[in-house]
Amino acid sequence: MSRTILITGASAGLGAEMARQFADLGYDLALCARRTERLEGLRSEVLERHPGRRVEVRALDVNDHDRVFEVFHDFADTLGHLDRVVVNAGLGKGAPLGTGNFAANKQTAETNFLGALAQTEAAMEVFRAQRSGHLVMMSSMSAMRGMPKTMTTYAATKAGVAHLAEGLRNELYGKPYKVSVIYPGYIASEMNEHVAAEQKLMVPTEKGVRAIVAAIEKEKASACVPPLPWAPMSVVMKHAPLPLFKKLI
Ligand SMILES: NC(=O)c1ccc[n+]([C@@H]2O[C@H](COP(=O)([O-])OP(=O)(O)OC[C@H]3O[C@@H](n4cnc5c(N)ncnc54)[C@H](OP(=O)(O)O)[C@@H]3O)[C@@H](O)[C@H]2O)c1
């Protein structure tokens, strides 16, 4: 039986590129997002490259929590089994706290944390029924330390989802489940195209996702990607005194 992977937020950026690269590795795909025309296009692209591969697509807004459970169970039933679920859908809106833009911060908190919680619950229901599965959580390097201004809420959601996954890993230790947390640095995508030109550490989508896919395939407990400069940087980010840290970001 082919290995199967469910990826949320597969209509763009890292999710779409993960779909391509996991298809190249032989996986059948379960892909969801709100923009289904993009998912259909990706499905055609993958099938042209790999005729016979199974690619299921569904419309999903991760803020519609009932639908998250419905779609995840539907994918599991249709494909027969989910080997891996990547909780990837997310957005990067935000405003400094107390500056009159609660709406943007609330939307980020709902999508990136509550949406991810719903996805994790739904994935774990499927995995517990199967008695196996690999949960992959897309966090961010910004989760390493409280971040200022437009990043404050986003970083808090990414620390929150990393903690959800860490808690699950603690609970499931020694059992037939795997949990990985991925901490991407700057990887080109729709989310950051407005800062791509000025961000020197930005890597192209394909290269960044190759590092993500390699870490996921190794079932790493946690991975900063690409490893350089982000693995050593994670130590600095966590431990640098605040005046020094403020100069770095
Ligand atoms: N790129 C980076 O440098 C970077 C760094 C750290 C962490 N990350 C994380 O990596 C993940 C992917 O980000 P990206 O850079 O690939 O961003 P992106 O290019 O903006 O793609 C975001 C994806 O999430 C989906 N999405 C957003 N809101 C959704 C909702 N309410 N329901 C369902 N799907 C939703 C979008 O699909 P639709 O709009 O079609 O629904 C899209 O497919 C995110 O969790 C992000 O926080 C990225």
The ligand as a MOL file (V3000), in Angstrom:
LIG
                    3D

  0  0  0     0  0            999 V3000
M  V30 BEGIN CTAB
M  V30 COUNTS 48 52 0 0 0
M  V30 BEGIN ATOM
M  V30 1 N 7.4840 30.8470 4.6280 0
M  V30 2 C 8.1490 31.0240 5.7580 0
M  V30 3 O 9.2250 31.6210 5.7660 0
M  V30 4 C 7.5960 30.4790 7.0480 0
M  V30 5 C 8.3830 30.6430 8.1950 0
M  V30 6 C 7.9220 30.1210 9.3910 0
M  V30 7 C 6.7290 29.4330 9.4340 0
M  V30 8 N 5.9670 29.3030 8.3020 0 CHG=1
M  V30 9 C 4.6980 28.5880 8.4260 0
M  V30 10 O 4.5520 27.6790 7.3550 0
M  V30 11 C 3.1630 27.5240 7.0510 0
M  V30 12 C 2.9530 27.7580 5.5660 0
M  V30 13 O 3.2490 29.1270 5.2940 0
M  V30 14 P 3.6260 29.6810 3.8440 0
M  V30 15 O 4.8390 30.4850 4.0280 0
M  V30 16 O 3.5900 28.5930 2.8580 0 CHG=-1
M  V30 17 O 2.4000 30.7040 3.6260 0
M  V30 18 P 1.4990 30.9900 2.3490 0
M  V30 19 O 2.2860 30.9070 1.0970 0
M  V30 20 O 0.7870 32.2650 2.6710 0
M  V30 21 O 0.4570 29.7650 2.3750 0
M  V30 22 C -0.4390 29.6290 3.4370 0
M  V30 23 C -1.3680 28.4600 3.1810 0
M  V30 24 O -2.2590 28.3600 4.3040 0
M  V30 25 C -3.5830 28.3250 3.8150 0
M  V30 26 N -4.5100 28.9620 4.7480 0
M  V30 27 C -4.4430 30.1940 5.3030 0
M  V30 28 N -5.5340 30.4220 6.0520 0
M  V30 29 C -6.3010 29.2990 5.9710 0
M  V30 30 C -7.5710 28.9310 6.4980 0
M  V30 31 N -8.2900 29.7540 7.2810 0
M  V30 32 N -8.0490 27.6910 6.2090 0
M  V30 33 C -7.3510 26.8610 5.4050 0
M  V30 34 N -6.1710 27.1510 4.8530 0
M  V30 35 C -5.6590 28.3710 5.1440 0
M  V30 36 C -3.5720 29.0440 2.4700 0
M  V30 37 O -4.5860 28.5030 1.6240 0
M  V30 38 P -5.9520 29.2290 1.2080 0
M  V30 39 O -5.7240 30.7120 1.2820 0
M  V30 40 O -6.2030 28.7270 -0.1840 0
M  V30 41 O -6.9510 28.7240 2.1870 0
M  V30 42 C -2.1940 28.6450 1.9240 0
M  V30 43 O -2.2850 27.4220 1.2410 0
M  V30 44 C 2.4160 28.5160 7.9370 0
M  V30 45 O 1.9020 27.8480 9.0850 0
M  V30 46 C 3.4840 29.5000 8.3320 0
M  V30 47 O 3.1970 30.1450 9.5560 0
M  V30 48 C 6.3800 29.8140 7.1100 0
M  V30 END ATOM
M  V30 BEGIN BOND
M  V30 1 1 1 2
M  V30 2 2 2 3
M  V30 3 1 2 4
M  V30 4 1 4 5
M  V30 5 2 4 48
M  V30 6 2 5 6
M  V30 7 1 6 7
M  V30 8 2 7 8
M  V30 9 1 8 9
M  V30 10 1 8 48
M  V30 11 1 9 10
M  V30 12 1 9 46
M  V30 13 1 10 11
M  V30 14 1 11 12
M  V30 15 1 11 44
M  V30 16 1 12 13
M  V30 17 1 13 14
M  V30 18 2 14 15
M  V30 19 1 14 16
M  V30 20 1 14 17
M  V30 21 1 17 18
M  V30 22 2 18 19
M  V30 23 1 18 20
M  V30 24 1 18 21
M  V30 25 1 21 22
M  V30 26 1 22 23
M  V30 27 1 23 24
M  V30 28 1 23 42
M  V30 29 1 24 25
M  V30 30 1 25 26
M  V30 31 1 25 36
M  V30 32 1 26 27
M  V30 33 1 26 35
M  V30 34 2 27 28
M  V30 35 1 28 29
M  V30 36 1 29 30
M  V30 37 2 29 35
M  V30 38 1 30 31
M  V30 39 2 30 32
M  V30 40 1 32 33
M  V30 41 2 33 34
M  V30 42 1 34 35
M  V30 43 1 36 37
M  V30 44 1 36 42
M  V30 45 1 37 38
M  V30 46 2 38 39
M  V30 47 1 38 40
M  V30 48 1 38 41
M  V30 49 1 42 43
M  V30 50 1 44 45
M  V30 51 1 44 46
M  V30 52 1 46 47
M  V30 END BOND
M  V30 END CTAB
M  END
